[in-house]
């Protein structure tokens, strides 16, 4: 079992920054590819960012590219989402997700992930 706990959400202003963290426990963190997914009220979940298990390959959705950055610290069992130049449309619940893998890929489909955190709310005011 893997436990994922997100933190760092809250209220941000348009043009401002927030950093989300996800703490993982329960198995060797460096065997997991990680991702961030968000869901806005009344909308489907949207894949935001992904990172491979070593942190050398990353992916960002077009909607956040150039503004958000995913990273990880395997020594601390943490994955981060640095969110800059926030926009009101970034308002959503942000979820951290994990998938065990023997490969150096990242994964960008929501159904490829096995474990999920409880989510952290991000609200961006204009």
Order of alpha helices (4+ residues) and beta strands (2+ residues): beta-beta-beta-beta-beta-beta-beta-beta-beta-beta-beta
